[in-house]
Amino acid sequence: MDTKEEAAVVQKAIKKWKSDGIIDEALAEKLAADYDDVESNSMVLSTYALIASVSCGLLAFGALVMDEKWIELIRKRFGFSEVFVGIGFILLTIAFVYFSKKRAQKKPDAEAANEAYNITIVLSLAVAIAYIGRSIGYQNGNYAPILLLASASYAGIALYLRSGLLWVTAILGLVGWWAAQTYYWSQGDDYFIGMNYALRMVIFSVLLLLLQTITMRVKTLNTFTSSTKIISWISFLISAWTLSILGNSRSIEVWSDIKQGNLWYWAVGFTVVLIGMIAFAFRKKDPFLRDVTLVFFLINIYTRYFEYFWDKTNKGLFFAILAFSFWWIGKAAEKWWKKSI
């Protein structure tokens, strides 16, 4: 029985005890809250363990491949071609996928550990595609097809293994493809259809949010709705925040010559979007969207302060006003949240 099934059984038992008069309403709520706390703590611990494992895997990969370049040493020592190395890592990836599937079938409850194991698939497939790309010369500097191939490969394996980690990697690959493809389409120009990188990433993030709705409606993709939602909203907020600073400037050099006050409408637009998102999150009772938007709302306030007021206001007075405003926002949000329950 997995965690979701256990939760359903516990909640059903609590409801049955309450309906039979064995426990009262107050005790039922306390039992449900206590179980939620235990489950939440377990999930947090598992998540941190997964993050630590993935981080160590990435560091190990960087130390072995990027620093010592042992693959290149072996390739040149034995005269292997880049295609040969790419095919070799593809076969290694297939082996990792096979063992990952077996592991998931044997230990279905060890979700964090299973996902941590899948980092081997991410790294081995990345090396395989990189060497195959090098063997064909990246199509005269066009990295987009290789990144699209990588994204499609990760997505396919993610569907087969039901792996959130691989699905997130596929989405990140898709983001990289969009950046490379628009650069190639614009023939190296800073603008693509009149958009700089920040603006075109905002547009692409909106498309990712549409992908989230697809995962909600397609049964085989339901597993990836949560991870798609997280990546999509974070991508959108980071892109929009960057756009609020740079505007649609052609380059950093051009932006540095523009007085920041001339880009005020981008900052106002981002602030309005954040306020709308916060209201939407509270109305929909969406904890993730609420929290991440509030974080970016704070980042937005600090950004605007450093842009417009850093050299013009007393620092102590500014932060005192800021503290009072956040206290007032917190009180208002608490009342709003209680009314919506």
Secondary structure, DSSP 4 states (H G I P E B T S, - for coil): --HHHHHHHHHHHHHHHHHTTSS-HHHHHHHHHHHHHHHHHHHHHHHHHHHHHHHHHHHHHIIIIIIS-HHHHHHHHHT--HHHHHHHHHHHHHHHHHHHHHHHHH-TT-HHHHHHHTHHHHHHHHHHHHHHHHHTTHHHH--HHHHHHHHHHHHHHHHHHT-HHHHHHHHHHHHHHHHHHHHHHTTT-S-BTTB-HHHHHHHHHHHHHHHHHHHHHSGGGGGGHHHHHHHHHHHHHHHHHHHHHHTT-S-HHHHHTS-GGGGHHHHHHHHHHHHHHHHHHHHHT-HHHHHHHHHHHHHHHHHHHHHHTTTTS-HHHHHHHHHHHHHHHHHHHHHHHHHH-
